[in-house]
């Protein structure tokens, strides 16, 4: 028997109205973060500008003319087409920009001879869900149809960090991209907005009594900025954990988590569900598994954002971060060239060597 609409609505996880004081607080904190981060990036980039020979091409497209995307073509490129990695930056859907990923994109493009395009999307709170997903879909289509870029249309993947990892899995479900995107690489993504903050914080290990999660304090503020009031939280484009194996996701999926990150457990459960793992497989694959076209890696000893230099790691922690970053870049590249990039050519010779 079908439940009455009122009963059904009560059972569905949706965003609830917040007290006025909470909304005002979230508004003030989020905009303070946006202003502070923008100012900090401008100062840092002014003090240490990117050398001219390392700067990417900058391009916009008519579908989203206000957004500027950064194009990294390998310095060794001469002719022909290249596999395309579309990068989506993180920042809680509200902070940062495509330039935040410059170091990763430059290294990935030149080490593995891949065309990398780091894309922007309009940020929250002005652009709430599903706005950023729609931005990524429109921009991805524009890039792959751009005759000025050497894109091998048989070898295209989406990749993203944190919020960008969520958007890669979200945009990857689009019917407009079906058959055009061949894989997704999702780095330490948020995948489940139905879980409360305490549940997420309790799901991860802590190194000592003073250890905290880098996301914890601001998660409710980012959620307020991104998720519309009354939004169904199990929408698979939002909580990509619920996309499951029968959606329009690309064939190849690689999800990467960080050991000391409150998002690691939900990221793991997401790829477990997408890969349709049985109970025994879930138990044995907690730290990593590869089944058919799906892969999961839990990176030990690192925190959320380990792929980027943010200044919060010192000494041995920074050595660990940079080592794991290099190892995972190579692991991802090897997976790509054995999977979604394997159609036309193998991984470039010499690329498997560890770069210190």
VOGU-3710 file (C-alpha; in Angstrom, 3 decimals, decimal comma):
1> xxxxxxxxxx> 0,000/0,000/0,000  1,325/3,448/-0,945  1,957/5,817/1,955  0,047/9,101/1,985  2,132/12,022/0,667  2,484/13,519/4,157  3,883/10,271/5,587  6,176/9,755/2,621  7,533/13,293/2,880  8,320/12,762/6,551
11> xxxxxxxxxx> 10,290/9,594/5,778  12,380/11,168/3,034  15,691/12,816/4,026  15,398/16,455/2,986  17,067/19,636/4,189  15,104/21,137/7,041  14,478/24,841/7,713  17,162/26,319/9,955  16,672/28,932/12,666  17,186/32,503/11,513
21> xxxxxxxxxx> 20,232/32,884/13,739  21,846/29,779/12,203  21,189/31,051/8,690  22,703/34,448/9,529  25,717/32,792/11,158  26,257/30,477/8,150  25,928/33,401/5,735  28,492/35,489/7,614  30,981/32,658/8,099  30,781/31,448/4,506
31> xxxxxxxxxx> 31,271/34,908/3,051  34,111/35,577/5,482  35,781/32,372/4,263  35,239/33,341/0,635  36,667/36,836/1,109  39,613/35,617/3,206  40,543/32,783/0,830  40,285/35,012/-2,245  42,505/37,636/-0,633  45,014/35,030/0,550
41> xxxxxxxxxx> 45,282/33,440/-2,893  45,727/36,829/-4,540  48,552/37,760/-2,152  50,311/34,390/-2,426  50,039/34,345/-6,207  51,337/37,898/-6,369  54,331/37,087/-4,168  55,114/33,862/-6,030  53,763/34,068/-9,589  53,866/31,060/-11,878
51> xxxxxxxxxx> 56,878/31,185/-14,227  55,807/32,223/-17,709  56,913/28,959/-19,317  54,735/26,970/-16,905  51,536/28,995/-17,288  48,570/27,235/-18,926  46,355/28,512/-21,685  43,232/30,269/-20,425  39,936/29,807/-22,230  36,206/30,455/-21,802
61> xxxxxxxxxx> 33,256/28,986/-23,691  29,961/30,595/-24,778  27,940/28,144/-22,671  29,405/29,700/-19,494  31,241/32,858/-20,651  32,113/34,086/-17,150  34,092/30,944/-16,264  37,779/30,669/-17,166  39,389/27,274/-17,616  43,071/26,371/-17,532
71> xxxxxxxxxx> 44,484/24,164/-20,286  47,683/22,170/-19,725  49,240/20,742/-22,881  52,378/18,616/-22,325  55,519/20,572/-23,172  56,680/17,655/-25,356  53,493/17,694/-27,456  53,986/18,023/-31,216  51,120/16,534/-33,236  48,149/14,209/-32,941
81> xxxxxxxxxx> 45,526/13,825/-30,250  45,914/13,277/-26,508  43,845/11,593/-23,827  41,855/14,205/-21,899  41,639/14,518/-18,101  39,037/17,112/-17,057  39,960/18,322/-13,568  37,412/19,759/-11,099  38,734/21,670/-8,094  37,497/21,321/-4,511
91> xxxxxxxxxx> 36,617/23,912/-1,884  33,306/22,920/-0,342  31,466/23,987/-3,538  32,030/27,593/-2,366  35,776/28,305/-2,304  38,876/28,128/-4,536  39,165/28,199/-8,312  40,716/26,232/-11,147  44,156/27,730/-10,460  44,212/25,977/-7,085
101> xxxxxxxxxx> 44,976/22,719/-8,932  47,776/24,128/-11,142  50,612/22,124/-9,597  48,777/18,837/-9,898  47,544/19,546/-13,425  50,955/20,640/-14,706  52,675/17,599/-13,194  50,047/15,176/-14,449  50,007/16,597/-17,979  53,777/16,596/-18,414
111> xxxxxxxxxx> 54,597/13,367/-16,588  52,015/11,250/-18,390  51,577/13,137/-21,695  47,914/13,897/-21,067  45,868/16,944/-21,998  44,539/18,319/-18,704  41,840/20,983/-18,526  41,123/22,397/-15,080  37,586/23,756/-15,149  35,740/26,304/-13,097
121> xxxxxxxxxx> 32,123/26,234/-11,990  30,019/28,978/-10,452  30,311/28,766/-6,678  27,848/28,531/-3,803  25,928/30,113/-2,212  24,950/32,004/-5,375  25,056/28,764/-7,365  23,442/25,980/-5,346  22,917/22,334/-6,327  22,508/21,256/-9,100
131> xxxxxxxxxx> 24,092/24,372/-10,613  27,738/23,258/-10,354  26,898/19,841/-11,802  25,180/21,499/-14,754  28,188/23,802/-15,210  30,585/20,854/-15,353  28,424/18,994/-17,877  28,126/22,025/-20,171  31,838/22,824/-19,964  32,894/19,210/-20,524
141> xxxxxxxxxx> 30,826/19,115/-23,718  32,369/22,394/-24,872  35,898/21,125/-24,259  35,448/17,832/-26,076  33,905/19,662/-29,036  36,627/22,333/-29,171  38,475/21,866/-32,500  41,430/23,913/-31,251  42,331/21,280/-28,626  44,048/17,958/-29,439
151> xxxxxxxxxx> 41,377/15,826/-27,750  41,216/12,079/-28,338  37,446/11,732/-27,964  37,777/7,988/-27,256  39,846/8,688/-24,138  38,143/11,244/-21,876  37,767/11,095/-18,091  36,519/13,357/-15,322  38,570/13,802/-12,158  38,087/15,925/-9,078
161> xxxxxxxxxx> 39,163/16,621/-5,512  36,805/16,699/-2,507  33,756/18,687/-3,688  35,191/18,286/-7,188  35,269/14,524/-6,680  31,571/14,684/-5,887  30,938/16,764/-9,021  32,895/14,303/-11,179  30,602/11,475/-10,058  27,552/13,733/-10,307
171> xxxxxxxxxx> 28,259/15,066/-13,797  29,298/11,568/-14,871  25,660/10,487/-14,525  24,453/13,012/-17,120  22,699/11,590/-20,180  24,375/14,362/-22,185  27,771/12,831/-21,365  26,756/9,206/-21,747  29,211/7,406/-23,992  31,476/10,458/-24,086
181> xxxxxxxxxx> 33,075/10,193/-20,627  34,861/6,877/-20,201  35,969/7,067/-16,591  35,947/8,994/-13,318  38,732/9,536/-10,784  37,284/10,817/-7,520  39,786/11,967/-4,884  38,537/11,978/-1,246  34,981/12,995/-2,264  31,957/13,885/-0,187
191> xxxxxxxxxx> 29,385/11,294/-1,234  26,574/11,229/1,351  24,726/14,304/2,647  22,265/12,214/4,662  24,877/11,589/7,386  25,250/14,061/10,216  28,560/15,659/11,136  29,155/13,649/14,320  28,584/10,376/12,486  31,172/11,345/9,883
201> xxxxxxxxxx> 33,699/12,486/12,484  33,337/9,234/14,418  33,914/7,131/11,286  37,625/7,961/10,989  40,665/7,124/13,136  42,533/9,856/14,994  46,291/9,908/15,560  46,076/11,346/19,080  43,711/13,107/21,489  44,494/16,524/19,970
211> xxxxxxxxxx> 43,924/15,461/16,368  40,950/17,100/14,649  39,350/16,824/11,234  40,194/19,650/8,843  36,618/19,756/7,512  34,586/19,408/10,685  34,125/23,020/11,749  32,975/24,266/8,367  30,970/21,351/6,988  27,558/22,671/8,179
221> xxxxxxxxxx> 28,350/26,075/6,662  29,307/24,567/3,292  26,182/22,390/3,337  23,984/25,437/4,032  25,567/27,279/1,125  25,274/24,444/-1,372  22,081/22,508/-0,669  18,718/24,200/-1,395  16,019/24,177/1,258  13,758/21,129/0,936
231> xxxxxxxxxx> 16,261/19,265/-1,258  15,912/15,465/-1,305  19,270/14,395/0,128  19,354/10,990/-1,563  19,269/12,516/-5,029  22,147/10,549/-6,622  23,496/13,683/-8,281  23,923/15,223/-4,797  24,677/12,232/-2,568  26,512/10,251/-5,223
241> xxxxxxxxxx> 26,688/7,330/-2,780  23,162/6,504/-3,984  24,020/6,475/-7,670  24,477/2,713/-7,573  25,505/0,409/-10,433  22,417/0,935/-12,590  22,828/4,673/-13,241  24,513/6,288/-16,217  27,926/6,406/-14,541  30,902/5,710/-16,819
251> xxxxxxxxxx> 32,250/2,185/-16,964  35,544/2,926/-15,184  35,490/4,368/-11,635  38,438/4,921/-9,265  37,744/6,377/-5,793  40,594/7,418/-3,493  40,278/8,125/0,237  42,617/9,486/2,917  43,037/7,552/6,170  42,647/10,591/8,457
261> xxxxxxxxxx> 39,594/12,061/6,751  35,986/11,983/7,919  34,912/11,521/4,279  36,890/8,307/3,793  34,224/5,931/5,064  31,427/7,332/2,908  33,742/7,359/-0,119  34,487/3,677/0,506  30,810/2,806/0,908  30,088/4,681/-2,316
271> xxxxxxxxxx> 32,459/2,635/-4,440  31,417/-0,566/-2,618  27,837/0,104/-3,706  28,739/1,116/-7,253  30,809/-2,064/-7,641  28,022/-4,181/-6,040  30,405/-5,823/-3,586  29,182/-8,652/-1,382  29,650/-8,563/2,413  32,842/-10,621/2,353
281> xxxxxxxxxx> 34,315/-8,467/-0,428  33,489/-5,301/1,531  35,315/-6,608/4,580  38,445/-7,650/2,696  38,428/-4,522/0,538  38,282/-1,855/3,243  41,787/-0,600/2,485  41,656/-1,278/-1,219  40,182/-3,454/-3,929  39,984/-3,721/-7,683
291> xxxxxxxxxx> 37,075/-5,556/-9,266  36,296/-5,433/-12,961  36,403/-1,709/-13,854  36,112/-0,393/-10,290  38,921/0,455/-7,888  39,279/1,814/-4,341  42,428/2,892/-2,498  42,679/4,121/1,093  45,870/6,159/1,309  47,500/5,550/4,685
301> xxxxxxxxxx> 49,029/8,241/6,872  47,490/11,296/5,199  44,636/13,738/5,699  42,000/15,281/3,455  43,649/17,374/0,742  46,979/15,504/0,762  47,388/16,120/-2,980  47,766/19,878/-2,426  50,279/21,966/-0,555  48,164/23,942/1,904
311> xxxxxxxxxx> 50,794/24,727/4,535  49,234/22,691/7,351  51,762/19,842/7,092  55,267/20,193/8,517  58,323/17,979/8,855  57,599/14,265/8,600  53,936/14,921/7,799  54,946/16,955/4,742  57,373/14,268/3,608  54,580/11,698/3,958
321> xxxxxxxxxx> 52,147/13,948/2,059  54,452/14,550/-0,914  55,465/10,880/-1,078  51,863/9,673/-1,092  50,896/12,356/-3,609  53,531/11,095/-6,052  52,662/7,467/-5,472  48,969/8,081/-6,085  49,532/10,184/-9,202  51,417/7,262/-10,697
331> xxxxxxxxxx> 48,843/4,735/-9,483  46,043/6,753/-11,067  47,939/7,171/-14,333  48,683/3,448/-14,515  45,015/2,660/-13,874  43,937/5,128/-16,567  46,271/3,712/-19,209  45,229/0,163/-18,337  41,563/1,162/-18,340  39,733/4,152/-19,833
341> xxxxxxxxxx> 42,843/5,402/-21,709  43,871/1,964/-22,992  41,795/2,017/-26,188  44,376/3,611/-28,460  47,793/3,461/-26,782  49,601/2,313/-23,617  50,961/4,468/-20,816  53,910/6,554/-22,083  57,208/4,709/-21,691  59,093/5,736/-18,582
351> xxxxxx> 56,072/7,239/-16,862  55,865/4,404/-14,318  59,189/5,380/-12,795  58,791/6,957/-9,365  59,424/10,711/-9,452  61,124/11,889/-6,268
//
